[in-house]
């Protein structure tokens, strides 16, 4: 019988572009465009700048592009830098188990440019890496698991399992045979980064590494793939052995291997669960910001008129990283619930401008933050368990001696029973344009949009990466 590793390797090796459903191709293209935009928007922030600097240091000579800079380096250096850039604004696409894009896409971009590969091959690699990461992640502990009517956060959690999707994609683009990809996946399991995200939740102000250091995971995936290509043997039973294998040492309490493997290659799950983030802030806040914006706009309420804002949140976010009010850097602004609500109330177009120190540390935002309070949403468990896209949000604004209230269940950017929650192609393109404005020449931005959204027809993927070189006015500000 085939092991789980061998089945995943066959899935990667046997996948053909012509067999991909239309929604799989479409979502892969949308994820690419979105990721380029958020990466370029993050070049002025600490995390992005550090990723660029280390990518150049480790890269040496090469033909792979670091987005937003025009710099060329090795595939390893460019993939490291781009992985950190994609996650810098915390505005990258979300897919259970959480963030997947920063860990699987950068290697695809670097190899797709330098080998070179056409758009069909890149779409195939994006699709497989996301599907594999989603399936394995959803078969393990999940942040929104519930028990006895309450959310039951796992004691160990993270996105380390995305190393399998990243490793598979590298092997696909390099044309490795299935048996070599299997060994690469076995090696990936053995050198997988640890899951340290739960510690990150508990310590505020939080580490700027965030929940998983993207650059390090991408390099581990490269190591696994090249080691197998050079003849190393991987542990192909590492996913099947529940007593001593990956399940045990990665720290997950549950392991639904049958769900991970069911209909693999015929049923594609990731497009329905993929979410595009409209705000550079943790996803738990998005429906609240939408609700608040509607209240403020409908009633023409100005920030100065607000006496208080009360929000009702899901129970899992009652942890230090979200409750933090000590805003020391612009990074801290990405997760603080109170601060995020205060920024959202100022109706600044979401994107890099949300990280402007003049806004983040301005007296208006900091003053309003002190007026934000919260409680746990009384029905959050019921609403969460009813649909995976749910992010229960209820909000009350006190102004003019009145209380204005609103409620949402599904945040913008998700596929849900509410058709309005889906982010259309037009809205996605508008987000991209905001993120690259003032950094990319307008002609370059338009050509990236055209080619990324029609990636399957692009003969040379590198043409897209070369368009990410900056021009015109570069951002002058520095992160706080």
C-alpha positions as CSV (number, residue, x, y, z in Angstrom):
1,X,0.0,0.0,0.0
2,X,1.1,3.5,-0.7
3,X,2.1,5.7,2.2
4,X,0.6,9.1,2.6
5,X,3.9,10.7,1.4
6,X,3.8,8.5,-1.7
7,X,0.2,9.5,-2.4
8,X,1.0,13.2,-2.0
9,X,4.0,12.7,-4.4
10,X,1.8,11.0,-6.9
11,X,-0.7,13.9,-6.6
12,X,2.0,16.4,-7.4
13,X,3.7,14.4,-10.2
14,X,0.5,13.3,-11.9
15,X,-1.3,16.7,-11.9
16,X,-1.8,18.2,-15.3
17,X,-2.9,21.7,-16.1
18,X,-5.6,20.5,-18.5
19,X,-7.2,18.6,-15.6
20,X,-7.5,21.6,-13.3
21,X,-11.1,22.9,-12.7
22,X,-11.7,26.4,-13.8
23,X,-12.1,27.7,-10.3
24,X,-8.7,26.3,-9.3
25,X,-7.0,28.1,-12.2
26,X,-8.9,31.3,-11.4
27,X,-8.1,31.3,-7.7
28,X,-4.4,30.5,-8.4
29,X,-4.2,33.5,-10.6
30,X,-6.0,35.7,-8.1
31,X,-3.6,34.6,-5.3
32,X,-0.6,35.5,-7.5
33,X,-1.8,39.0,-8.3
34,X,-2.8,39.7,-4.7
35,X,0.6,38.4,-3.4
36,X,2.6,40.6,-5.7
37,X,0.6,43.7,-4.6
38,X,1.0,43.1,-0.8
39,X,4.7,42.3,-1.2
40,X,5.4,45.5,-3.0
41,X,3.3,47.4,-0.6
42,X,5.5,46.1,2.3
43,X,9.0,47.2,1.0
44,X,9.1,50.2,3.4
45,X,8.3,48.2,6.6
46,X,10.8,46.6,9.0
47,X,9.9,43.0,8.2
48,X,10.1,43.6,4.5
49,X,13.4,45.6,4.7
50,X,15.0,42.9,6.9
51,X,13.8,40.2,4.5
52,X,15.3,42.1,1.5
53,X,18.6,42.7,3.3
54,X,19.0,39.0,4.3
55,X,17.9,37.8,0.9
56,X,20.6,39.8,-0.7
57,X,23.2,38.6,1.9
58,X,22.4,35.0,1.3
59,X,21.7,35.1,-2.4
60,X,24.8,36.0,-4.4
61,X,24.6,36.3,-8.1
62,X,21.5,35.2,-9.9
63,X,18.5,36.0,-12.1
64,X,15.7,35.9,-9.6
65,X,13.8,39.1,-8.8
66,X,13.2,40.6,-5.3
67,X,9.8,42.3,-5.8
68,X,9.6,46.0,-5.5
69,X,13.3,46.6,-5.7
70,X,14.5,45.5,-9.2
71,X,17.4,43.6,-7.5
72,X,18.4,40.2,-8.8
73,X,19.9,37.5,-6.7
74,X,19.8,33.7,-6.4
75,X,16.5,31.7,-6.3
76,X,17.2,31.1,-2.6
77,X,17.8,34.8,-1.7
78,X,14.9,36.1,-3.8
79,X,12.5,33.5,-2.4
80,X,13.6,34.4,1.2
81,X,13.1,38.1,0.6
82,X,9.8,37.7,-1.2
83,X,8.4,35.3,1.4
84,X,9.0,38.0,4.1
85,X,7.6,40.7,1.8
86,X,4.4,38.9,1.1
87,X,3.7,38.6,4.9
88,X,4.9,42.0,5.9
89,X,1.6,44.0,5.8
90,X,-0.3,40.9,7.1
91,X,-2.6,41.6,4.1
92,X,-1.8,38.3,2.2
93,X,-4.5,35.8,1.4
94,X,-5.8,33.5,4.1
95,X,-6.4,29.7,3.7
96,X,-6.9,27.2,6.5
97,X,-4.9,26.3,8.5
98,X,-4.1,30.1,8.3
99,X,-1.5,31.8,6.1
100,X,-0.3,29.5,3.3
101,X,0.9,31.9,0.5
102,X,4.1,33.3,2.1
103,X,5.4,29.7,2.6
104,X,4.6,28.1,-0.8
105,X,4.5,30.9,-3.4
106,X,8.0,32.5,-3.2
107,X,9.9,29.4,-4.3
108,X,7.4,29.0,-7.2
109,X,8.0,32.6,-8.3
110,X,11.8,32.3,-8.1
111,X,12.0,29.0,-10.0
112,X,9.2,30.0,-12.5
113,X,11.3,33.1,-13.4
114,X,14.8,31.5,-13.6
115,X,14.2,28.0,-15.1
116,X,12.1,29.5,-16.9
117,X,8.5,28.1,-16.8
118,X,5.3,29.2,-18.5
119,X,2.2,30.3,-16.8
120,X,0.5,26.9,-17.0
121,X,3.3,25.3,-15.0
122,X,3.2,28.0,-12.4
123,X,-0.6,27.7,-12.0
124,X,-0.2,24.0,-11.6
125,X,2.4,24.4,-8.8
126,X,0.4,27.1,-7.0
127,X,-2.7,24.9,-7.1
128,X,-1.0,21.7,-5.8
129,X,0.9,23.6,-3.1
130,X,-2.2,25.2,-1.8
131,X,-4.4,22.1,-2.0
132,X,-1.8,20.0,-0.2
133,X,-1.2,22.6,2.6
134,X,-5.0,23.1,3.1
135,X,-5.7,19.3,3.3
136,X,-2.9,18.5,5.7
137,X,-3.6,21.6,7.8
138,X,-7.3,20.9,8.1
139,X,-6.6,17.4,9.2
140,X,-4.7,18.7,12.2
141,X,-5.5,21.0,15.2
142,X,-7.3,24.2,14.1
143,X,-7.5,27.5,16.0
144,X,-11.3,27.4,15.9
145,X,-11.8,23.9,17.2
146,X,-14.6,23.8,19.8
147,X,-15.2,21.7,22.9
148,X,-18.1,21.7,25.3
149,X,-19.6,24.9,23.8
150,X,-16.3,26.9,23.8
151,X,-13.4,27.4,21.5
152,X,-10.6,25.0,22.4
153,X,-7.3,26.5,21.1
154,X,-4.6,23.9,20.7
155,X,-1.6,24.2,23.1
156,X,0.7,23.8,20.1
157,X,-0.1,25.4,16.7
158,X,1.5,26.9,13.6
159,X,1.8,26.6,9.8
160,X,4.8,24.3,9.7
161,X,2.9,21.7,7.6
162,X,3.0,24.1,4.6
163,X,6.5,22.8,4.1
164,X,5.0,19.8,2.3
165,X,3.2,22.0,-0.3
166,X,6.2,24.2,-0.8
167,X,8.5,21.2,-1.3
168,X,6.1,19.5,-3.7
169,X,5.9,22.7,-5.8
170,X,9.7,23.0,-6.0
171,X,9.9,19.4,-7.2
172,X,7.2,19.9,-9.8
173,X,8.9,22.9,-11.3
174,X,12.3,21.2,-11.4
175,X,10.7,18.3,-13.2
176,X,11.6,15.7,-10.5
177,X,10.1,12.2,-10.8
178,X,7.5,11.0,-8.3
179,X,9.9,8.8,-6.3
180,X,12.3,11.8,-5.9
181,X,9.4,14.1,-4.8
182,X,8.4,11.4,-2.3
183,X,11.8,11.4,-0.8
184,X,11.8,15.2,-0.8
185,X,8.5,15.2,1.1
186,X,9.9,12.7,3.6
187,X,12.9,14.9,4.2
188,X,10.6,17.9,4.5
189,X,8.8,16.2,7.4
190,X,12.1,15.5,9.1
191,X,13.4,19.1,8.9
192,X,10.0,20.8,9.4
193,X,10.2,24.0,11.5
194,X,8.6,23.8,14.9
195,X,5.1,25.3,15.6
196,X,5.6,28.2,17.9
197,X,2.6,30.3,17.1
198,X,0.8,29.7,20.5
199,X,3.8,31.3,22.3
200,X,3.5,34.2,19.9
201,X,-0.2,34.6,21.0
202,X,0.8,34.9,24.6
203,X,3.5,37.5,24.5
204,X,2.8,41.1,23.8
205,X,4.0,43.3,22.3
206,X,4.6,40.4,19.9
207,X,7.6,39.2,18.1
208,X,8.0,40.6,14.6
209,X,8.8,37.1,13.4
210,X,5.0,36.5,13.7
211,X,3.4,33.1,13.7
212,X,6.0,31.4,11.5
213,X,9.1,32.8,9.9
214,X,8.3,32.5,6.2
215,X,11.8,32.9,4.9
216,X,13.1,30.0,7.0
217,X,10.4,27.7,6.0
218,X,10.9,28.4,2.3
219,X,14.6,27.6,2.7
220,X,13.8,24.3,4.5
221,X,11.6,23.4,1.5
222,X,14.5,24.1,-0.9
223,X,16.8,22.0,1.3
224,X,14.4,19.1,1.3
225,X,13.9,19.1,-2.5
226,X,17.5,19.5,-3.4
227,X,18.6,16.9,-0.9
228,X,16.3,14.4,-2.5
229,X,17.5,15.4,-6.0
230,X,21.1,14.8,-4.9
231,X,20.2,11.3,-3.7
232,X,19.2,11.6,-0.1
233,X,16.5,9.2,1.1
234,X,13.5,10.6,3.0
235,X,11.3,9.0,5.5
236,X,8.2,8.1,3.4
237,X,6.4,6.7,6.5
238,X,6.7,9.9,8.5
239,X,3.0,10.9,8.1
240,X,1.6,7.4,8.6
241,X,3.4,6.7,11.9
242,X,1.1,8.4,14.5
243,X,3.1,7.2,17.5
244,X,6.6,8.5,16.5
245,X,6.1,10.4,13.2
246,X,5.1,13.9,12.2
247,X,1.9,14.0,14.2
248,X,3.7,13.3,17.4
249,X,6.7,15.7,17.1
250,X,4.8,18.6,15.5
251,X,2.5,18.7,18.5
252,X,-1.0,18.2,17.0
253,X,-3.7,16.6,19.2
254,X,-5.8,15.4,16.2
255,X,-4.8,13.7,13.0
256,X,-7.5,12.9,10.4
257,X,-5.4,11.2,7.8
258,X,-8.4,9.9,5.9
259,X,-9.7,13.4,5.4
260,X,-6.4,14.6,4.2
261,X,-6.2,11.9,1.5
262,X,-9.9,11.5,0.5
263,X,-10.5,12.2,-3.2
264,X,-7.0,13.7,-3.6
265,X,-6.5,14.7,-7.2
266,X,-10.2,14.7,-8.1
267,X,-11.7,17.0,-5.4
268,X,-10.1,20.5,-5.1
269,X,-11.0,22.1,-1.7
270,X,-8.8,25.2,-1.4
271,X,-10.7,27.6,-3.8
272,X,-13.8,27.5,-1.6
273,X,-11.8,28.2,1.5
274,X,-9.5,30.9,0.2
275,X,-10.0,34.4,1.5
276,X,-8.5,37.7,0.2
277,X,-7.9,40.2,3.0
278,X,-9.1,43.8,2.3
279,X,-7.3,45.2,5.4
280,X,-3.7,45.0,6.6
281,X,-4.8,43.6,9.9
282,X,-5.6,40.3,11.5
283,X,-8.6,38.6,9.9
284,X,-10.7,38.6,13.1
285,X,-11.2,42.3,12.8
286,X,-12.3,42.6,9.2
287,X,-16.1,42.1,9.7
288,X,-16.0,44.5,12.6
289,X,-14.3,47.2,10.6
290,X,-16.8,46.7,7.8
291,X,-19.7,47.0,10.2
292,X,-18.3,50.1,11.9
293,X,-17.6,51.8,8.5
294,X,-21.2,51.2,7.4
295,X,-22.4,52.8,10.7
296,X,-20.1,55.8,10.5
297,X,-20.9,56.4,6.8
298,X,-24.6,55.9,7.0
299,X,-24.9,58.3,9.9
300,X,-22.2,60.7,8.8
301,X,-20.4,60.3,12.2
302,X,-17.0,61.9,12.5
303,X,-14.2,60.5,14.6
304,X,-14.4,63.5,17.0
305,X,-18.1,62.7,17.7
306,X,-17.4,59.1,18.9
307,X,-17.7,58.7,22.7
308,X,-17.1,54.9,22.7
309,X,-17.0,51.8,20.6
310,X,-17.9,48.4,22.0
311,X,-17.0,45.2,20.0
312,X,-18.1,41.6,20.5
313,X,-15.4,39.2,19.4
314,X,-14.9,35.4,19.1
315,X,-13.4,33.9,22.3
316,X,-10.2,32.7,20.7
317,X,-8.9,36.3,20.4
318,X,-8.9,36.9,24.2
319,X,-5.1,36.5,24.2
320,X,-2.3,39.0,24.7
321,X,-1.4,39.5,21.0
322,X,-4.9,40.7,20.2
323,X,-5.6,42.5,23.4
324,X,-2.3,44.5,23.3
325,X,-2.6,48.2,23.6
326,X,1.2,48.9,23.9
327,X,1.9,50.1,20.3
328,X,5.7,50.4,20.1
329,X,6.1,49.8,16.4
330,X,3.9,49.8,13.3
331,X,4.0,46.0,13.5
332,X,2.1,46.1,16.8
333,X,-0.7,47.9,15.0
334,X,-1.4,44.8,12.8
335,X,-2.9,42.7,15.7
336,X,-4.2,45.0,18.4
337,X,-8.0,44.9,18.2
338,X,-8.5,48.3,19.9
339,X,-5.9,50.0,17.8
340,X,-7.2,48.4,14.5
341,X,-10.7,49.6,15.2
342,X,-9.4,53.1,15.9
343,X,-7.5,53.1,12.6
344,X,-10.5,51.7,10.7
345,X,-12.7,54.5,12.1
346,X,-10.5,57.1,10.3
347,X,-11.5,55.6,6.9
348,X,-8.0,55.6,5.5
349,X,-7.8,53.4,2.3
350,X,-6.4,50.1,3.5
351,X,-2.9,49.3,2.4
352,X,0.6,50.6,3.1
353,X,-1.0,53.9,4.4
354,X,-2.3,52.0,7.4
355,X,1.4,51.6,8.5
356,X,2.2,55.3,8.3
357,X,3.7,56.2,11.7
358,X,1.9,59.6,11.5
359,X,-1.4,57.6,11.5
360,X,-0.4,54.7,13.8
361,X,0.9,57.0,16.5
362,X,-1.3,60.0,15.9
363,X,-3.2,61.5,18.8
364,X,-6.5,60.9,17.0
365,X,-6.0,57.2,16.7
366,X,-4.3,56.7,20.0
367,X,-7.1,58.7,21.7
368,X,-9.9,56.7,20.1
369,X,-8.2,53.4,21.0
370,X,-8.8,54.2,24.6
371,X,-12.5,54.4,23.9
372,X,-12.7,50.9,22.5
373,X,-13.9,48.0,24.7
374,X,-14.8,44.4,24.0
375,X,-16.8,41.4,25.2
376,X,-17.0,37.9,23.9
377,X,-19.8,37.5,21.3
378,X,-22.5,35.4,23.1
379,X,-23.2,33.2,20.0
380,X,-19.7,32.9,18.6
381,X,-19.3,29.1,19.0
382,X,-22.6,28.5,17.3
383,X,-21.8,30.9,14.4
384,X,-18.3,29.5,14.0
385,X,-19.3,25.9,13.9
386,X,-22.1,26.7,11.4
387,X,-19.8,27.8,8.5
388,X,-16.0,27.8,8.2
389,X,-16.1,31.4,6.7
390,X,-17.7,32.8,9.8
391,X,-16.0,35.5,11.8
392,X,-18.9,36.7,14.2
393,X,-18.8,40.4,14.6
394,X,-21.1,42.7,16.5
395,X,-20.3,46.4,17.2
396,X,-21.9,49.4,19.0
397,X,-20.8,53.0,18.4
398,X,-21.8,55.6,21.0
399,X,-22.1,59.1,19.6
400,X,-24.4,62.1,19.8
401,X,-26.0,60.6,22.9
402,X,-27.1,57.6,20.9
403,X,-26.0,54.0,20.3
404,X,-25.6,52.8,16.7
405,X,-25.2,49.1,16.3
406,X,-24.6,46.6,13.6
407,X,-23.6,42.9,13.1
408,X,-22.0,40.8,10.4
409,X,-21.2,37.1,10.2
410,X,-18.9,36.9,7.1
411,X,-16.0,39.3,6.5
412,X,-15.4,40.7,3.0
413,X,-13.0,38.6,0.9
414,X,-14.5,35.2,1.8
415,X,-16.7,32.8,-0.1
416,X,-19.8,32.4,2.1
417,X,-23.6,32.1,1.9
418,X,-23.6,35.9,1.6
419,X,-22.6,36.6,-2.0
420,X,-21.6,40.2,-1.1
421,X,-18.7,38.8,1.0
422,X,-16.8,37.5,-2.1
423,X,-14.1,39.8,-3.3
424,X,-14.7,40.3,-7.1
425,X,-11.9,40.5,-9.6
426,X,-12.5,44.2,-9.9
427,X,-12.2,44.7,-6.1
428,X,-9.0,42.5,-6.1
429,X,-7.5,44.6,-8.8
430,X,-8.4,47.8,-7.0
431,X,-6.6,46.4,-3.9
432,X,-3.5,45.6,-6.0
433,X,-3.4,49.1,-7.4
434,X,-3.6,50.8,-4.0
435,X,-0.7,48.6,-2.7
436,X,1.6,49.4,-5.6
437,X,0.7,53.1,-6.1
438,X,3.7,55.4,-6.0
439,X,6.1,52.4,-6.2
440,X,5.5,50.8,-9.6
441,X,5.1,52.7,-12.8
442,X,1.5,52.7,-13.8
443,X,2.2,50.8,-17.1
444,X,4.0,48.1,-15.2
445,X,1.1,47.7,-12.8
446,X,-1.4,47.4,-15.6
447,X,0.7,44.8,-17.4
448,X,1.1,42.8,-14.2
449,X,-2.7,42.8,-13.7
450,X,-3.3,41.7,-17.3
451,X,-0.7,38.9,-17.2
452,X,-1.4,37.6,-13.7
453,X,-5.1,37.4,-14.2
454,X,-4.5,35.5,-17.5
455,X,-1.5,33.6,-16.2
456,X,-2.3,30.4,-17.9
457,X,-1.7,32.1,-21.3
458,X,1.7,33.7,-20.3
459,X,4.6,32.0,-22.1
460,X,7.3,33.3,-19.8
461,X,6.5,33.8,-16.1
462,X,9.7,35.8,-15.6
463,X,8.1,38.6,-17.7
464,X,5.7,39.2,-14.8
465,X,8.5,39.3,-12.2
466,X,10.6,41.7,-14.2
467,X,7.7,44.1,-14.2
468,X,7.9,44.4,-10.4
469,X,10.9,46.7,-10.6
470,X,10.1,50.2,-9.0
471,X,9.9,53.5,-10.8
472,X,8.8,57.0,-10.1
473,X,8.5,58.1,-6.6
474,X,9.8,55.7,-4.0
475,X,8.4,55.8,-0.4
476,X,10.6,58.0,1.7
477,X,9.3,57.2,5.2
478,X,10.8,54.7,7.5
479,X,9.0,52.3,9.8
480,X,8.9,53.3,13.4
